[in-house]
Amino acid sequence: MSLFDAYDPAPDAVLNPEDATRPIPGFPETVVITFQPSLMEAVAARPEAALLCRIPVFFQMPVYRLPAQGTELAVYQTLMGGAVSAAMLEEVIARGARKVVLFGSCGSLCRELPDGHLIVPTAAYRDEGVSYHYLPAEDYISLPTAPRTAEILRELGVPFALGRTWTTDALYRETRRNVARRKADYIGVDGEENQGLCTGSENFWCVNNAASEADIQATLDFLYWCVTSDKGTSAMADDMGFVIPFKKAKASTNPLIAIANQYVADGKTSVDWCFSTMPSEEWKNGVGSALTAYAAGTGKWDDVVTAFVDGWAKEYKLANG
């Protein structure tokens, strides 16, 4: 059994948080969690803050009740590491918490992002072990709260960036190769968390107009047979795995097609295959090389812009004079 097989949807474990603690009457429904000791010192110094309880991790970690805008919050400092932070949250939930706001600080793989800029995570890359016990194995966990969080920050006029995060328990094993991999995953545009599969098809079936009328008609008859007959559509759908965009065609059994359809049903946007709109193979290779160098940390974003814009202008001039 590997880590990727660890998820079990059974609600009860051998040891549950309710076995270690008990609900606290009146415990605030919303809890704010931070990694910053200085913030907790400021909370503890406020005269209206009251000690709610202590969480027993290596030492007794205090949880405070704090009035805020007509409601009450529970506030505590969590510790670094998925295992201990998850265990602390489990015990707080067992005491009565139902809504969680967690924030902290991090480094950035995007050099254009200024220090101190707020980041609203849209998804998290799972380079730790705890999450595989709570959700089925996937590379990323999507965060459905991101759109509403972003909306609130816009209403408040607070600048922020949307993007993925990289969660890891191995602070000193963020190697250059792994950094390059994570940077290659990241585009940095709104909505990239809803990106579906890259999809597309060839644009045309062509019939040679220089062929004889008999051959042209035979070709058209064959193409019609391919997309209407049981045998033809079965061959294309089952043997070749194609999607056939005709009413009488058989649905494809290609598992990638099923995944793409599910992505669309889940609201994800497919990325079109746009080879026909690219100026040339040379332009594509130039942009690809610049993007690869940028992702690996050996190139600059300006080089990507130059390859894209100037390269396009060059190809346009060659084609149009």
N, C-alpha and C positions, 0 to 999 in steps of 0.2 A: 504493500500500500504506500503510495506516494502522497506528498502534500496536496497534490491536485485532486486526490480522492477523499480529502478530509471532511468535506461538507456533508453534514447530516441534518436534514430538516426537522428531526425529532425535537420537540420543544424542551424536553427535560434531559438534563445531563446527570451524571453520577453525583456531582456536586453543583448545586445551583446557588446563585447569589442570595436567594431567600433563605438558604441554609446558614449563611454567614451574617445576615443582618435582617432587620425588620423595618417595615414602613414607619415613617415618622408623620404623625398627624400634622396637616398644614404645610407639608414640605412643598416649596414652590414648584409649580409645574414646569417652569422654564429654568434651565441651568446654563450659565455662561462658564466656559472652560478656557483657561489660558495657560500658556507655558511660561509667562513672564513673572518671576518672583517680585519685581518692583510693583507690578499692578496689584498683586495680592497684599503687599505691604500698604499700598494706598487704600485698598478696600478695608483692611483690618483697622486702619487709623480713623476711618469715618465713624462718627459717634452713633449714626443710625444703623451701622452694621452689627449683626448679632451672630454669634457662633451657633450654627445648626447642629453640627456633628463633626466627627473626625473619621477619615477613611484610613484604616490600618494597612499602609504599605510600608516598607522598610522603616518608616516612622509614621506618626499620627498626622495625616494631612488634613488641615482644617477646611470645613465648608461653611461659608457665611451666607446669612440671609441679608439681602440688601433691597430696600424700597427703591423703586424706579418708575416714575411717571404713572403713578396710580396702581402699580402692581408690585409684585415682589419677585426677586430673582435669587437663585442659589448661585454662588460663585466659588470656584475653587481652582487651584493650580494643579494641572496634571503633570506627569513625568514623561520624559522622552522614552520612546520605545512602544511598539504596538501592543505588546503583551500587558505591560503594566497599565497603560492608559485605557485599554479596553476593560481590564478587570475593575479599575476604578469607576469607569462609567457604568458598568453592570451594577455595582453596588449602589451608585447614586440613583439609578433607575429603580432598583428594588426599594429604595427609601421613598420614592414618589415622583421623581422627575419624569417628564414626558416629552419635552422639547429641548433640543440641545443646540447651542451656538458655540462653536469652537474656533478659536483664532490663535495665530502665532506669527512667527517670522520664518523666512526661508531664504535660501539662495535662489538664483535664477539662471537658467540656461539661455535666456534671451538677453543679449547685451544691450538691446535698445530700451529695455525696461528700466526706468530710473529707480534708484534706491528709495525705499520708503513708499513705493507705489502699492496700492491695494490690489490684491489678486482675488478674484472670485473663481474658485475651482469648478470646472465643468466636468472633470473626470479625474480619477487618480490611477496611476500605474501601480500595480500591486507587487512591489518588490519587498514584501515582508510575509510573515506566515499567518498572522492572526486572522486576516480577512477571509482566508480560505476555509475557516471554521464557521463563518457566518453567511457566506454566499457561495454559489457554485463557481468553479474555477473559470476565470476569464482574465485576459491581460489587464483590462481596465474596468473600473467601477464608475458608471455614470452617476452624476449628482443632480437629481431632478430639482433641487432647491435653487440651482444657479440662476435660472431666469428671473425668479421672484426677487432674489437677493440683488441682482443687477438692476432690476426695476426700482427697488427702494433707493439704491445708491444714486441712480439717475435723478430721482425725485428730490433727493437731498443735495444734488449738485456735487457729489463727491467723485473725483476721477478714479477710475479703476481699470483693470484689464481682466478679460476672460481668458482662461487657459487651463491646461491640464497640469496636474501635479505629479510628482514622483515620490512615492512613499517607500522608505527603505529602513531596515533595521541595521544596515551595515554602513555606518557613517564613513568609515575608512576604506570601504571597498567600492566607492564610486569611481571606477576606473575610466580612463579616457575613452576606451572602446564603448563602455556602457553609456557614458555621457553622449557620445556621438549617436548612439542608437536612439536615446530618448529625444535628442534634438531633432532627429529625422522624423519622429512621430508628430512633432509640433509644428503647426502652421501659424497660429496666433491670430486667427480671425474669428469674428462672432459666428457662432453656429457650427464650428467644426466638430463639436461633440455629437452633432446629428448627421454627420457624414455617413453615407451608406457605402456600398461597394462601387468600384469603378466598373462601369458597364458600357457596352456599345456593340456595334455590329458593322459589318461591311455595308456600304451604302446602296449598292445596286447588284442585281443579277443582270448580266449583259448577254445579248444575243448578237452574234456577228451579222451585221447587215449586208456584208459582202458575200455571205453564203447563199446557196440556192434557196429558192422559195420552199422547196420540200424540206431542206435541212432546217430552215428557220421555223417552219411549222412543227417539225418533229421536236425541236428544242422547246418551243412554247408548250407543246403537249406534255413533254416530260416534266417541265417545271410545274405545270398545273397538276400533274399526277403527284408530284412530290408533296404538295401542300394541301391536297384534298383527299387522296385515297388513304385507306387504312394502312396499307403496307408502306406507302411513301411517308406518311406522317409518323408512323411508328419507327421507321428507320431514322428519321431526322430527330425525333424526340428522344427515343430510347438509346439508339446506337451512337448517334452523333452528339446528343445532349443539347440540341439547338432549341431556341424559342422561335416558334413559327407564328408570325403576326397575321393569321388568317382565321376566319370564324370557324371553319370546319377542322382546323388543325388540332392534333392531339397535344395535350399539355406535356411539357418537358419533364422527364424524371431526373434531370441533372440536379444533384443536391445543392450546387452553388446557386442555381436558379431559385430553388425553394428558399434558401437563405436570403437572396436578394429580395424576393417577394415579401418575406417576413420583415425585412428592414423597412421596406416601403410602408407596410401595414403599421409598423411601429413609429412612423413619422420621420424616418431618416431619408435624406435626399441622396439619390444616386449621383455619382460623378460621371458625366458624359464622356464618352470616348470621342475626342474631337480632333482626330488626326487630320481630317479633311480641311480643318480651318488653320492648321499650322503652316507657316510659310514654307518650311523645308526641313529635311532631315538634319541639315547642318545647324539650323537655328535651334532645333530641339536638343541636339547634342551639346551645343554651347550653353544653353540654359541649364541642362542637366548637370553638366560638369561644374558650373558655378554653384548650383544648389548643393551638390555633393561636398564641395570644398567648404561651403558655409556650414553645413551640418557637422562636418568633421572638425570645425574650429580652425581650419587653415585658410579660409577665405572670408571676405567681407560681404555684407549684404549689398553694398553699393555695386559689387561685382555682379551680383545676380540681377540687379536693376539694369546695369549696363548691357549685360548679355541679352536680357529680354527686350528692352526698348531699342537700343542701338542695333541689335541684331535684327529685330523686326523691320526697322527702317531700312537697313541694308538690303534685306530680302525684297522688300516692297519696291525699292528703286531698281533692283535687278529685273523684277517682273514687269514693272510699269514704265521704266525709263525715267 
